[in-house]
């Protein structure tokens, strides 16, 4: 009885396995029939344009920040205790004005003692010269006395210079913008006591490229504008043109404003040279950009494949845009069909 039961169970399991195998085979056959054939090597039709270097003509305008015409530190040249400070923040000072005075009492006493010694040595020189005329002394004694006299005179001059240096003077005319000293402080040589700026006149430094700098000259008038004074134009003058350019073939130019006219140092300004600027620039159609200018990249055709290329863009010229980095003249960039492309995708150029 048990033996027949086992045979029946085994038979049922075999039939179940056979049915499962048949169903799996049928499903696989159906899936194979429904699967669409794919071909990853299908070439995407695109149109391209060649990257070219063209001439761009526009008004020669440069931007920069205004800086003081002159700036200088008020610096001590001798050591001593400060007895008097003759300036405050914002004070207008003239060149040569005494701004800081140091204690000179010891130097003045030293000068008095040296002067007394000079008077004594001078008399000794005269007396020894008289004795030498009567052969009452030696020439060696006379020369030694003269040497001591001249040394004392030289020492007196040094003390006088130290007394003068104890009066720290303004190096330029202008306005005090920094004060780092108070009476009673002890200072050493080289200590910076403050800063003075000449802000009655201002200047701005800009860079002009090689193709434009040869048309500029010193003394040439330029127009200067600032966003803080809309509609107002200031007159500047080219005061310096660098004789040597940078590695990028740009030349530093300095423009001086004869009158600040209410402008302050640090203000952002535009300098209009009142002439056209003809520059060379790599340009591509704006339509070649796959994304926005904030994240610009294009597809370049190399052989029969599209290669993604990150670029850096510059100015816009109508439907064209300047390429600063990432492309070279002669590259073929895709202008239509980019949405279907990926890096390395086969392409077919259409007209």
Buried (B, 14 or more C-beta within 10 A) or exposed (E): EEEEEEEEEEEEEEEEEEEEEEEEEEEEEEEEEEEEEEEEEEEBEBEBBEBEEEEBEEEBBBEBEBBBBBBBEBBBEBBBEBBEBBBEEEBEBEBEBBBBBBBBEEBEEBBEBBBEBBEEBBEBBEEBEEBBEEEEBEEEEBEEBBEBBEEBBEBBEEBEEBBEBBBBBBBBBBBBBEBEBEEEBEBEEEBEBBBBBBBBBBBBBBBBBEEBBEBBEEEBEBBBBBEEBEEEEBEBBBBEBBEEBEEEEBBBBBBBBEEBBEBEBEBEBBBBBEEEBEBEBBBBBBBBBBEEEEEBBBBBBEEEBBBBBEBEBBEEBEEBBBBEEBBEEEBBBBBEBBEEBEEEBBBEBEE
